[in-house]
Amino acid sequence: MTTLLAFTVLVALVGLERVAELVVSTRNAAWSRERGGVESGLGHFPFMVVLHTALLVGALAEAWLRRPDVPSLLAWSMLTLVVASQALRWWCIATLGRRWNTRVIVVPGLAPVSSGPYRFLRHPNYVAVVVEGVALPLVHAAWITAVVFTVLNAGLLAVRIRTENVALATLPPVSGPAEHADA
């Protein structure tokens, strides 16, 4: 029961982190729109909100309903991955600064960002999302939630990344291996 309560607190903290992201995102999206930012991908955004909310709710529901035995090695290794995914996510947010938001908004004329994690990967924020989507539920052996989220998220990311790449193609070129304008 103690580990189940600790898991509940962890998921609640991740939920609060999402609220903080939404505050930053809303402010940054307004900044982008004020500068002529063009939004793409409106059709998939509501599904993304529902899916990411379902990850948190599903992980908790599965943990409380199934009450699985959780090997310590699984719990601690997955917790480490959750923390690492949060660190990568906030590195992306810090690197993109005012241009980071949860939508696909490209400000015409601004060159893509190619510093921070974008030096290494074109879409590092989605690496954080994928890792967290697997690891967070598995902190408490909620494998059904991890599998369902991962499968649905793979389809969503295929659409999302294609949408971002088309939007990013409208920006002026930048030198370096990675280009990116928003999360």
Summary of the structure (lengths in Angstrom):
residues: 183
radius of gyration: 17.2
end to end distance: 37.2
largest distance: 54.7
contacts: 582
relative contact order: 0.19
helix: 70%
strand: 3%
